[in-house]
Amino acid sequence: MSAPGRDVTTAAAPPASHATRPRVVIVGGGFGGLQAARALRRAEVDVTLVDRTNHHLFQPLLYQVATAVLAPSDIASPIRFLLRRAPNTRVLLGDVVAVDPDRRELQLDDGEIIPYDYLLLAPGSRHAYFGHPEWEPLAPGLKDLEDARDIRRRFLLAFEEAEKLDDPAEREPYLTFVIVGGGPTGVELAGMIPDIARHSMRADFRRVDTGHTRVILLEGGPRILATFDPDLSARAHRDLEELGVDVRTGSLVTRIERDAVYVGDERIPTRTVFWAAGNVASPLGKMLGAPVDRVGRVQVNPDLSVPGRPEVFIAGDLATIQQADGSLVPGVAPAAMQEGVCAARNIVRAIHGEPGVPFHYRDKGNLATIGRHRAVAEFGRLRLAGPLAWWFWLFVHILYLAGFRNRLSVLLEWGYSYLTYRRGARLIGEERAALTHGALTHGALTQGERTTRAHAAEPVER
C-alpha cells in the first residue's frame, strides 16, 4: 500500500548530471537481485551488484546439502559467471553496513563508499529466534551454505557419537533429531532424515542401528504447511507420520539446552536441534529510515519504491507488498524473481521520467516434498499429492536451477540416490568437525569459534 499522500504515478527525479551513465546499485545476488541485474543488462546504466558471497544460491534445495544428498557446488553458481553476458555490470564482494539515503551512498564492511543514483535492495532474510538469540548456536537455521554445512556436520556427527556409546540410554539423545518449525523447510528436513538414516546409513555402522533414529517435528501453529490448502497440509502430516516422524502441532518451544528441548514443562532429550521456525528481515530497511513491520520489512509502494525515497526500490524478503485482495505477496523465490524484474523496469522508467508500473504477482503455486514419492503441490484450484506431485517437484526444481552444469549435476546425483539409496556428500572436514564436535558434546560454539568456522568454509568452485 502507498504511504498517506504518496502519488505512485510520480516518477523519481532524474539523477543529477554527471559524466557517466546513471549508477544503479543492487544489494544481494539472490533471486531478486540476480533477475534485476539480468533485466538491466541492455539498459544505458552502470550496474554494481554487491553481495557478501561470490555465489548465487538456490535456496529451495539447501536442505539437501544439509542432509548430505547434494554438494554445496550443486546448488551454487558464481555470480560473475551468471552475469558474464551483462557487460554493464560489475560484481563486488562485500557486506553493506550502512546506507545514507540523503547522500545516496552505501558503505561496505571494508570502508569503501559506493555512490548510487538508484538503489535496489534485495538482501534476503535470516532466521529469527523470537527474542532468544542464545538459542542460535544450539539450534542452527538454514539460510545459506554455511548454515547447511553446519547442519550437515551436526547431523553426521550425531551418528558418529552414537557409534562410540554402549549404553542405549546415552545413545538415544544422539539418535533423536528435533526440528522446530513446520513450514516447507522443516517438513522437508523431517521427511529426509528418516530415509537417510534407515536406508543410506544403516549398513555403514557396526554398533548402532541407525534405523532407530527418531525425528520430532514441532510446530507452534495448529497445522504444518500453514500456507497450503488444509487438505494438503493434512496429507503431508499423514505422510510424515507414515515415515515415522513424530509430528506435534500446537507445540511452542520454551527452552533449548545443549542436551534437551523443552515444550512447556516437557523435556525432550536430544543432542541435535534444527531451527526452521521464523524469519527476520535484513537491517538495511531500518537504515533507510522507512517504516518497517515487526520483522523489519519495509511496506513499499505499488511500484516497489520506498515511501519518500523514489530512487530506492526493494525486492524479495525485505519488502511487504499488499495485493489487490488484501493478502501479502509470499516470500518465495518466484515472487522475488518477479519483483526484481519489475523493480529493474521501473528504474529504467524513472530514468526516462516515466511513471512506474505497479507490481502484480503471478502465483506459480506451492510445492513441498516430504520424501520419496511423497509431495504436495497446489496451483490455483489444482491440488496434487503423492507420486505425481513428487515427480513434478523434481522437474520444477531442475528447471529453476541456475546454469546447465548445476542442472546436470543435481539430476545425476538424484538419479544415483534414487537407484541406490546412497548419498554422495557425507563428508566431515577434519578441522571443522572438531569445532562441531565441541558444540555437540560440550555446548554451544563461542563467537570466536563461529568466526573461525566461517573463515574456514570451503570455497564454491565451478
N, C-alpha and C positions, 0 to 999 in steps of 0.2 A: 504494500500500500504506500501511497505517497505521503510525505510529511505534510502537515497542515500548510496550506498556501503554496505548496510546491506545484508548479506548472511543468508537467513532464514533457510537454511539447517544446520547451525551451532548450535549445541545444547548448552545449558547453561553448564558451567563447573560444575562438581560435587562439592557439598559443602565440606568445609574443614572438615577434620577428627575430629570427636568428639565422646564422649562415647554414645550418644543417636542416635536414627534414625534421618533422615532428618526432619527438622522442617518446616512445611507448615502452614502459617498463612493466613486465609481468612477473609477479612473485608467485612461484610454485610451478613445478613441472609435472603436476599430476594430470588428471583427465581434463579439467577445465583449462589450466594454463597451456598445456600442450596443444589442445584444439584451437585455442585463441591464437597462438603463435603460427600455427599452420594456416589459419584463416587470414592472417596478416602478411603472408609471405610474398604476395604480389602488390601490396599496398605501398604507397610512397611514404613510408615511415621507416625509422630506425628502431628496431625492437631489441630490448635487452631482457632476457629471461634469467631470473635469479632463483636458485634452488640450493638447499642445504646439502643435497646429494647430487651425484653426477648422473643419476638414472631415473627413468620413469618406471613406476612400479604398478603392476596390475594387481591391485589390492584384493579383488574378489577371490583370487587363488592364493592369497597369503597364508591361509590356514593350512594349505597343502605343503608349503615349505615348513611350517611349524610342526607338522606331523610326519615329516621326513618322506613325503611322497615325491616332491619336486625339489630341485636345487634352486638356490636364490637366482641364479642366472637364467633359469627357465622363465621367470615372470618379470624380469627387469631388463631394460634396454637403455644404453647410454642416451641421454637427451641430445647430445651433439649429433649422434648418428641419426636419430629420428628427425632432426631438423636440418639435415645436411642439404636439403633442397630449398632451404629458406635463406638465401644469401643476405637478406637484410636483418638477420637475427644473430646476435651473439649470445652465448650462454656463459653465465658467471656462477662459480661455486661459492656460496656464501650464505650466511644466515642474517636476515633482516632483523635488526634490534631496535630500530627507531624509524618513525615516519613523521616528517614535518610537512603537513599538507599546505601550510601557508607559504613555505619556501619551495614546495614541490620537490622534496628531496627525500631519499632513503639513506639510512646509514647501515652498513654491514658490520658484522662482528669483528672484522679486521680494521675498522675505522674508515673504510672507503665510503665516500659520499657519491650517490648516484642521482643526478637530477632527472626529472621527467616532465613531460608536458601532459601526458595521460598515463594513468596508473590502473592496472588490473590486478587485484588481489585474489589469488586462488590458492591459499596456503594449506588447505585441508584442515584436519582436526586431530585432537588427541583424546585418549580415553580419560574419563572423569571418574573420580572415586567418591563423589558425594560428600565432600568435606573430610575425607580420611586419606590424605596423601601418604600417610605412613603405611598404607596397605600396598602401595605400588611395588616396592621391592619384593613383597611376598606373593603378590598376585599380578604378574605382568599382563598387560593388554596386548593387542595385536593391531598395530597400525603401520609398521614399517619393517624393513628387512632385519634390523637389529632386534626388534621385538620377536620376530619369527625365529631367529637364531636362538634367542634366549629361551623361548618356549620349547623349541626342539631339544636344546641341551637339557633342560629340566625334565622333559618328557622321557628322553632316552636314559638319563642318569638315574631316574627313579627305578627303572628296571635293573640297572647295574647295581644300585644299592641293595635292592631286594635280593639279588642273587647272592650277596655276601652274608645274609642273615639266616639263621637256623630256626629261630622262634617264629611261628606263624603270626603270633600277635604283634611282634615287632615288624614283621614284613608287611602286614596288611596296610598300614598308612602309606607305604611307598607304592602299593598297587591300587590306591584309591585316588582318583582324579576328580576334582571338583571344578566345575565350570560355572561361573557366575554370569548370568545373562542369557535369556532365551531368544535373542534375535537371530538373524541368519548366521552370524559368526559363531555364536555359542552353539547353535544347533548343528552346524557343520562340523565343528570341533568334536562335539559329543558323539556324533554319528561315525566319525572317522576312527576314533581311538579304539573302540571295541574290535573293529575289523582288523586293525593293525596288530593289536595285542593277541587276538585269538587265531589269526592266520599267518601274518607275516613273521611274528617273533616266536611263536610257540615252540618251534623246533630248534631254536638258537640257544636256549638256556637249559642248564642241566639241573639246577637246584630249585628253581622257581617255575611254577606253572603260570605263564602269562595269561592263560585262559581264565584265571580267577580275577583278572583286572576288573575293578569296579569304577563306573563312571556315574557321577551325580551332577545333574543339571539343575541349577537353582534359578528360578525366575520370580521376581517380585510381583509381577502382574498376574492377572487371572489366567492367562494362557501364553504359550510360546508363539513366536512369529506373529506378534500382535498386529502388524501391518497387512497380514494376509487375510483372506476370507476365513471366517471361523471354521468352516468345514475343512479347509486345507490345513489350518492350524491343528485341528483335532486329528487329522490324518497323520501329520508329522509327529504329534505326540504319541500316537499308537505305534508308528514305525520305530521311533526311538525306544519305546518300551520293548518291542519285539527284538531289538538288538541288545537288550539287557541294560539299557540306560535307565537310571532312577531319576525320573523327571518330577520335579517338585515345583508347582506353581504357588503363588502367594507366599513365597519364602524369601524374606528380606534378610540379607547378611547383616549381622550386628557387630561382628568382630572377626578379625583374621589374625592368627598367630602362626609361627613358623611350623607348627605341627597340628593345626586344627583350624576349622572354620566354624563359626557359631551362627546359627539361625535362631534368634531369640535366645532361649536358655539351652537349646540343644547343641551339643558339641559333636562335630564330625571330624574324627581323626584323619588327617591327610598331610602328606608332605608336598603335594603339588596342587596349586590353585591357579586357574587361568581366568582372566577378567575380560568379560565381553558385555558389560552392563551399561555403559553410557559414554557420551562424548562431550568434549568441551572444545569450543572454537579457539582459533588462534588469537593471541592477544593483539594482533595487528588492528583488529576492528576498534578496540578501545583507543589505540594510538591515534586514530583519525578524529577522535572527539565526537563520533557519531553515537546516537542511542543504540544500545545493544540489549538483547534479551538476557535471560538468566544464565544461558550457557555461552554468552559472548558473541552471538551472531548479530549482524547488522541488518536491520529491516530496510532493504533497498527500494528504490523507486521501480516502477514497472519496466523501465529500460535498463535496469541493473546498475544504475548510478547511485552514488551515496547522497542522501539528502543534504543539500547545502554544498556539495562538492561535485559539480557536474563533470569534472575531469577525472574522477575516481570511480572505478567500476569494481564489482565483486562478483565472483562466480564460485560455485561449489559450497562446501560446508560452512563457510563464513557468512553466507547470505541467507536471510529469511525472505522468502518470496511467497506472497499470497496469491492463490489462483482465483479465478472468477467465482468458483463455488465456495470460496472461503477457506478451503484447505490449503496447506502449505506444500510447496514443491518438495518431494522427498530428497533426502541426502544420499542419492545413489549415483553411480558412475554415469549412466546415460543422461541424467539431469545436469550433472557438472559439465559434460561434453557439450550439450546444447547451450548451456549458459555461456561457456567460453566462446562459442561461435557467435552468439548473439551480442555479447559484450564487444568482441572484436569489430563486428559490423557497425555497432553504434559508435565506437571510437572513430572509425572512418567517416561516418556520417557527421559526427561532431566536428571533425577537422574541416569538412566541407561546408559547415554552417547549416547542416540539415538536422531536423529533429530526430531523436532516437525512436526506435520502434519498440513497443512493449514485448516482453518475453512471454512466449506461450510454450508451455511444457507439453511435449508429446510423450505420453506414457508408453514406455516399452514393455511394461509388465514387471512382475516379480518372480524371482526364481530362488529356490533354496534346495540344496541336496542334503539328504540325510545319510545315505550310504549306498552301497552297490544296488542298483536298480530301484532306489528309493529317492524320490524327489517330489517337490510340489511346485506348481507354476500357475500363474494367473495372468491372462492377457485380456483386459476388459471383462467381458462376461464369460470368456472361455477359461475353464479351470481344468488342470491336468494334475494327475498324481500317479506315482508308480513308475514302471519302466519307461513309458513313453516320455514322461516329464524328465526322467533321468537322462535319456539319450538327447533330448532337446537341450537340457542344461549343458551337456558336454559340447554340443555343436555351437551354442551361443558363445560359450567362453573361449573356445578355439577361435571363433570368428573375431572376437573383440580384442584378442591379444595383439600387442604392437609388434609387428615385424614377422617375416616369414620364418626366420630361424627359431623364434620362440614358439610359434605355432607347431612347427615340425618337431621340436624337442619335446614339448608337452604331449603332443599326440603320440610319439613313440614311447614316452615314459608311461603314459596312461595305458597304452596297449600292453606294455610289459607287465605292469601291475595287474591289469585285468586278467591276463592269461596265467600268471604265475603266483599272484598274491604277494609278490616281493616288492620291497620299497628300495629305491636306488640312492637315497640321500641320508642314510642312517649313520652319519659321521659326527664325532665329537672331537673338536680340536683340543689338543693336549693342554695348551696354555689357558684357553678359555674354559675348558672343563674344570680346571682347578678352581676358578672363580665361582662357577655354578655349583660345584661340589660343596664349597663353603656355604652357599645360600641354602642348599638342601639340608645340610647336617648341623649347621651352627647358627642359622638365622639369616637375616637379610644382608644383601650386599651393602657395603658402605658406599657413599657417594664417590669416593676415590676409586673404588673397585669398578663402579659403573662407568666412570670416565675412562679408566684404563681399558675396560672391555670395549667401549665404543671406539676408541682409537685402534684397537686390535682387530676390528671387524675385517672380514675378508673383502677385498675389492670386487666389484662387479665387473666382469670382463665379457667381452664379446668374441 
